[in-house]
Amino acid sequence: MLDHYAMFFAGSIIGYKMFKGSILALTLGSFVAVFWHIPLTFALAASDLPIRLICEVTLFLGGILAGSYIPRMSLAVKVTSLALYMLGDTFLSILFIIGSPEYSNVDFPYLKWGPSSLPLVGVTMFVVMNLVLVYVIVRVMRNISIL
């Protein structure tokens, strides 16, 4: 799961630094991230190397698309995007923490892990999400000269 963060984040940095996108780019990039976290596509990417490669490449490209719009985003869109990311990641983290069978070999027998493997992933996601939030808060506070 950390590779998903890494690929999307790396793409976002490139998109932010090198491209100027639109709300459509943000929407398409976000769609890619959501798509690969639907239980079926998540399981397929986890169990089949060619699909995994497609997943990683499209997450990277989705990050480029999403990142390309960041410089043009209004504050409202930035806050909304952060809130939607936090909401989605919290939801998925909770599913992992409770060991949801939709993301394990209970529902997808070809996966190598069972529900007991998921809680650590969920906690890790929650930690990463909160690190992102702390980073954003620090940046905002610096921009308004509080820090």
LINRA-V503505 format. One record per pair of residues at least 24 apart in sequence whose ideal C-beta (glycine too) atoms are under 7 Angstrom apart, sorted by the first residue. I is the first residue (numbers start at 1). GAP is how many residues later the second one is. Records with the same first field share a line. If there is no record, write none. Layout:
BEGIN
I = GAP ; GAP
END
This chain:
BEGIN
1 = 120 ; 123 ; 124
2 = 122
3 = 53
4 = 32 ; 55
5 = 123
7 = 49 ; 52 ; 53 ; 56
8 = 25 ; 51 ; 54 ; 55
9 = 54
10 = 50 ; 53
11 = 49 ; 50 ; 51 ; 52 ; 53 ; 56
12 = 51 ; 54 ; 55
13 = 54
14 = 50 ; 53
15 = 48 ; 49 ; 50 ; 51 ; 52 ; 53
16 = 51 ; 52 ; 54 ; 55
19 = 45 ; 49
20 = 48 ; 51 ; 52
21 = 44 ; 47 ; 48
22 = 47
23 = 46
25 = 40 ; 41 ; 43 ; 44
26 = 40 ; 43
28 = 37
29 = 33 ; 34 ; 36 ; 37
30 = 36
32 = 26 ; 27 ; 30
33 = 26 ; 29
37 = 55
39 = 63 ; 64 ; 68
42 = 61
43 = 65 ; 68
46 = 65
47 = 63 ; 64
82 = 54
86 = 43 ; 47
89 = 36 ; 40
90 = 39
92 = 33
93 = 29 ; 32 ; 33 ; 36
94 = 28
96 = 25 ; 26 ; 29
97 = 25 ; 26
END
